Amino acid sequence: MDEKVNLDAASAHIDVPFRPLIVGTLNDYKLMVVKVAGEFVWHKHDDTDEFFLVLEGRLT
């Protein structure tokens, strides 16, 4: 991934919560922007980790 992505601008294109938008890739992983509303169902991936960058609000 060589080009910069404005995460605020990318998230502006998301109208429905929990519907991720792929904005790039890194080491064969998809980089996604998603809007979350209400409760998030936590889950586990046995073969990889997930990273959450919160731009507004908080995850609890």
VOPAFI-162419 format. One record per residue: residue in one letter; z, x, y of N, C-alpha, C in turn. Coordinates in Angstrom, 1 decimal. Atoms other than C-alpha are relative to their C-alpha. Layout:
N
<pt res="A" n_Z="Z" n_X="X" n_Y="Y" ca_Z="Z" ca_X="X" ca_Y="Y" c_Z="Z" c_X="X" c_Y="Y"/>
...
END
This chain:
60
<pt res="M" n_Z="0.0" n_X="0.9" n_Y="-1.2" ca_Z="0.0" ca_X="0.0" ca_Y="0.0" c_Z="0.0" c_X="0.9" c_Y="1.2"/>
<pt res="D" n_Z="0.1" n_X="-0.9" n_Y="-1.1" ca_Z="-1.2" ca_X="1.8" ca_Y="3.1" c_Z="0.2" c_X="-0.7" c_Y="1.4"/>
<pt res="E" n_Z="0.0" n_X="0.7" n_Y="-1.3" ca_Z="-1.1" ca_X="-0.9" ca_Y="5.8" c_Z="1.4" c_X="-0.6" c_Y="0.2"/>
<pt res="K" n_Z="-1.2" n_X="0.6" n_Y="-0.4" ca_Z="1.9" ca_X="-2.2" ca_Y="7.7" c_Z="-0.1" c_X="-1.5" c_Y="-0.1"/>
<pt res="V" n_Z="-0.1" n_X="1.5" n_Y="0.0" ca_Z="3.0" ca_X="-5.8" ca_Y="7.2" c_Z="1.1" c_X="-0.5" c_Y="0.9"/>
<pt res="N" n_Z="-1.0" n_X="0.6" n_Y="-0.9" ca_Z="4.8" ca_X="-7.8" ca_Y="9.8" c_Z="0.7" c_X="-1.2" c_Y="-0.8"/>
<pt res="L" n_Z="-0.7" n_X="1.0" n_Y="0.9" ca_Z="7.4" ca_X="-9.8" ca_Y="7.7" c_Z="0.2" c_X="-1.3" c_Y="0.7"/>
<pt res="D" n_Z="-0.2" n_X="1.3" n_Y="-0.7" ca_Z="8.1" ca_X="-12.3" ca_Y="10.4" c_Z="-1.3" c_X="-0.8" c_Y="0.1"/>
<pt res="A" n_Z="1.3" n_X="0.6" n_Y="-0.1" ca_Z="4.4" ca_X="-13.0" ca_Y="10.8" c_Z="-0.4" c_X="-0.6" c_Y="-1.4"/>
<pt res="A" n_Z="0.3" n_X="0.5" n_Y="1.3" ca_Z="4.0" ca_X="-13.3" ca_Y="7.0" c_Z="0.8" c_X="-1.2" c_Y="-0.4"/>
<pt res="S" n_Z="-0.9" n_X="1.2" n_Y="0.3" ca_Z="6.9" ca_X="-15.7" ca_Y="6.7" c_Z="-0.4" c_X="-1.2" c_Y="0.7"/>
<pt res="A" n_Z="0.4" n_X="1.2" n_Y="-0.7" ca_Z="5.4" ca_X="-17.9" ca_Y="9.3" c_Z="-1.1" c_X="-0.8" c_Y="-0.7"/>
<pt res="H" n_Z="1.1" n_X="0.7" n_Y="0.8" ca_Z="2.6" ca_X="-18.8" ca_Y="6.8" c_Z="0.6" c_X="-0.8" c_Y="-1.2"/>
<pt res="I" n_Z="-0.7" n_X="0.7" n_Y="1.1" ca_Z="5.2" ca_X="-20.2" ca_Y="4.3" c_Z="0.5" c_X="-1.3" c_Y="0.5"/>
<pt res="D" n_Z="-0.5" n_X="1.3" n_Y="-0.5" ca_Z="5.7" ca_X="-23.9" ca_Y="4.7" c_Z="1.0" c_X="-0.6" c_Y="-1.0"/>
<pt res="V" n_Z="-0.8" n_X="0.6" n_Y="1.0" ca_Z="7.5" ca_X="-24.6" ca_Y="1.4" c_Z="1.0" c_X="1.0" c_Y="-0.5"/>
<pt res="P" n_Z="-1.0" n_X="-0.9" n_Y="0.5" ca_Z="10.8" ca_X="-23.0" ca_Y="0.3" c_Z="-0.3" c_X="0.3" c_Y="-1.5"/>
<pt res="F" n_Z="0.1" n_X="-0.5" n_Y="1.4" ca_Z="10.8" ca_X="-21.0" ca_Y="-3.0" c_Z="-1.5" c_X="0.2" c_Y="-0.4"/>
<pt res="R" n_Z="1.4" n_X="-0.2" n_Y="0.4" ca_Z="7.0" ca_X="-20.5" ca_Y="-2.9" c_Z="-0.4" c_X="1.4" c_Y="0.6"/>
<pt res="P" n_Z="0.2" n_X="-1.3" n_Y="-0.5" ca_Z="6.6" ca_X="-16.7" ca_Y="-2.5" c_Z="-1.4" c_X="0.3" c_Y="0.4"/>
<pt res="L" n_Z="1.3" n_X="-0.5" n_Y="-0.5" ca_Z="3.7" ca_X="-15.0" ca_Y="-0.6" c_Z="0.0" c_X="1.5" c_Y="-0.3"/>
<pt res="I" n_Z="0.1" n_X="-1.4" n_Y="0.3" ca_Z="2.6" ca_X="-11.7" ca_Y="-2.0" c_Z="-0.6" c_X="0.7" c_Y="1.2"/>
<pt res="V" n_Z="0.4" n_X="-0.7" n_Y="-1.2" ca_Z="2.3" ca_X="-9.2" ca_Y="0.9" c_Z="-0.4" c_X="1.4" c_Y="-0.2"/>
<pt res="G" n_Z="0.4" n_X="-1.4" n_Y="0.3" ca_Z="1.6" ca_X="-6.0" ca_Y="-0.9" c_Z="0.5" c_X="0.4" c_Y="-1.4"/>
<pt res="T" n_Z="-0.4" n_X="-0.5" n_Y="1.3" ca_Z="2.3" ca_X="-3.9" ca_Y="-4.0" c_Z="0.6" c_X="1.4" c_Y="0.3"/>
<pt res="L" n_Z="-0.6" n_X="-1.3" n_Y="0.0" ca_Z="4.4" ca_X="-0.8" ca_Y="-4.6" c_Z="0.4" c_X="0.4" c_Y="-1.4"/>
<pt res="N" n_Z="-0.2" n_X="-0.5" n_Y="1.4" ca_Z="4.4" ca_X="1.2" ca_Y="-7.9" c_Z="-0.2" c_X="-1.1" c_Y="-1.0"/>
<pt res="D" n_Z="0.3" n_X="1.1" n_Y="0.9" ca_Z="2.9" ca_X="-1.8" ca_Y="-9.7" c_Z="0.9" c_X="-1.2" c_Y="0.1"/>
<pt res="Y" n_Z="-0.9" n_X="1.2" n_Y="-0.3" ca_Z="5.5" ca_X="-4.2" ca_Y="-8.3" c_Z="-0.6" c_X="-0.8" c_Y="1.1"/>
<pt res="K" n_Z="0.4" n_X="0.9" n_Y="-1.1" ca_Z="4.6" ca_X="-7.2" ca_Y="-6.1" c_Z="1.1" c_X="0.0" c_Y="1.0"/>
<pt res="L" n_Z="-0.9" n_X="0.2" n_Y="-1.1" ca_Z="6.2" ca_X="-7.3" ca_Y="-2.7" c_Z="-0.2" c_X="-1.4" c_Y="0.6"/>
<pt res="M" n_Z="0.2" n_X="1.4" n_Y="-0.4" ca_Z="6.8" ca_X="-10.9" ca_Y="-1.8" c_Z="1.0" c_X="-0.4" c_Y="1.1"/>
<pt res="V" n_Z="-0.8" n_X="0.6" n_Y="-1.1" ca_Z="8.1" ca_X="-12.8" ca_Y="1.2" c_Z="0.2" c_X="-1.5" c_Y="-0.5"/>
<pt res="V" n_Z="-0.3" n_X="1.3" n_Y="0.4" ca_Z="9.8" ca_X="-16.1" ca_Y="0.4" c_Z="1.1" c_X="-0.6" c_Y="1.0"/>
<pt res="K" n_Z="-1.0" n_X="0.7" n_Y="-0.7" ca_Z="11.8" ca_X="-18.7" ca_Y="2.3" c_Z="0.9" c_X="-0.8" c_Y="-1.0"/>
<pt res="V" n_Z="-0.9" n_X="0.6" n_Y="0.9" ca_Z="14.9" ca_X="-20.0" ca_Y="0.6" c_Z="0.8" c_X="-1.1" c_Y="0.8"/>
<pt res="A" n_Z="-0.8" n_X="1.1" n_Y="-0.6" ca_Z="16.7" ca_X="-23.3" ca_Y="1.3" c_Z="1.0" c_X="-0.6" c_Y="-1.0"/>
<pt res="G" n_Z="-1.0" n_X="0.5" n_Y="0.9" ca_Z="19.9" ca_X="-24.5" ca_Y="-0.2" c_Z="0.4" c_X="1.0" c_Y="-1.0"/>
<pt res="E" n_Z="-0.5" n_X="-0.9" n_Y="1.1" ca_Z="21.1" ca_X="-23.0" ca_Y="-3.5" c_Z="-1.1" c_X="0.7" c_Y="-0.7"/>
<pt res="F" n_Z="1.0" n_X="-0.8" n_Y="0.7" ca_Z="19.2" ca_X="-20.2" ca_Y="-5.2" c_Z="0.5" c_X="0.2" c_Y="-1.4"/>
<pt res="V" n_Z="-0.4" n_X="-0.2" n_Y="1.4" ca_Z="19.3" ca_X="-20.1" ca_Y="-9.0" c_Z="-0.1" c_X="1.4" c_Y="-0.4"/>
<pt res="W" n_Z="0.0" n_X="-1.4" n_Y="0.3" ca_Z="20.3" ca_X="-16.6" ca_Y="-9.8" c_Z="-0.4" c_X="0.2" c_Y="-1.5"/>
<pt res="H" n_Z="0.5" n_X="-0.3" n_Y="1.3" ca_Z="18.6" ca_X="-15.1" ca_Y="-12.8" c_Z="0.0" c_X="1.5" c_Y="-0.2"/>
<pt res="K" n_Z="0.0" n_X="-1.5" n_Y="0.3" ca_Z="18.3" ca_X="-11.7" ca_Y="-14.5" c_Z="-1.3" c_X="0.4" c_Y="-0.7"/>
<pt res="H" n_Z="1.1" n_X="-0.6" n_Y="0.6" ca_Z="15.4" ca_X="-9.5" ca_Y="-15.4" c_Z="0.5" c_X="1.2" c_Y="-0.8"/>
<pt res="D" n_Z="-0.6" n_X="-1.1" n_Y="0.8" ca_Z="16.3" ca_X="-7.1" ca_Y="-18.3" c_Z="-0.7" c_X="1.3" c_Y="0.2"/>
<pt res="D" n_Z="0.8" n_X="-1.3" n_Y="-0.1" ca_Z="13.5" ca_X="-4.6" ca_Y="-17.6" c_Z="-0.3" c_X="0.4" c_Y="1.5"/>
<pt res="T" n_Z="0.2" n_X="-0.4" n_Y="-1.3" ca_Z="13.6" ca_X="-4.4" ca_Y="-13.8" c_Z="1.1" c_X="-0.5" c_Y="0.9"/>
<pt res="D" n_Z="-1.0" n_X="0.5" n_Y="-1.0" ca_Z="15.7" ca_X="-4.9" ca_Y="-10.6" c_Z="-0.7" c_X="-0.8" c_Y="1.0"/>
<pt res="E" n_Z="0.6" n_X="0.7" n_Y="-1.1" ca_Z="15.1" ca_X="-7.1" ca_Y="-7.7" c_Z="0.7" c_X="0.4" c_Y="1.3"/>
<pt res="F" n_Z="-0.5" n_X="-0.4" n_Y="-1.3" ca_Z="15.6" ca_X="-6.3" ca_Y="-4.0" c_Z="-0.2" c_X="-1.2" c_Y="0.9"/>
<pt res="F" n_Z="0.1" n_X="1.1" n_Y="-0.9" ca_Z="16.4" ca_X="-8.9" ca_Y="-1.4" c_Z="0.3" c_X="0.6" c_Y="1.4"/>
<pt res="L" n_Z="-0.2" n_X="-0.3" n_Y="-1.4" ca_Z="16.0" ca_X="-8.2" ca_Y="2.4" c_Z="0.1" c_X="-1.3" c_Y="0.7"/>
<pt res="V" n_Z="-0.2" n_X="1.2" n_Y="-0.7" ca_Z="17.4" ca_X="-11.0" ca_Y="4.4" c_Z="-0.3" c_X="0.2" c_Y="1.4"/>
<pt res="L" n_Z="0.4" n_X="-0.1" n_Y="-1.4" ca_Z="15.7" ca_X="-11.5" ca_Y="7.7" c_Z="0.8" c_X="-1.0" c_Y="0.9"/>
<pt res="E" n_Z="-0.8" n_X="1.0" n_Y="-0.7" ca_Z="17.7" ca_X="-14.6" ca_Y="8.8" c_Z="0.9" c_X="-0.7" c_Y="-0.9"/>
<pt res="G" n_Z="-0.9" n_X="0.7" n_Y="0.9" ca_Z="20.7" ca_X="-16.3" ca_Y="7.4" c_Z="0.7" c_X="0.9" c_Y="-0.9"/>
<pt res="R" n_Z="-0.7" n_X="-0.9" n_Y="0.9" ca_Z="22.6" ca_X="-15.0" ca_Y="4.4" c_Z="-0.1" c_X="-0.5" c_Y="-1.4"/>
<pt res="L" n_Z="-0.1" n_X="0.3" n_Y="1.4" ca_Z="22.7" ca_X="-15.0" ca_Y="0.6" c_Z="1.5" c_X="0.1" c_Y="-0.4"/>
<pt res="T" n_Z="-1.4" n_X="0.0" n_Y="0.4" ca_Z="26.1" ca_X="-15.9" ca_Y="-0.9" c_Z="0.1" c_X="-0.3" c_Y="-1.5"/>
END
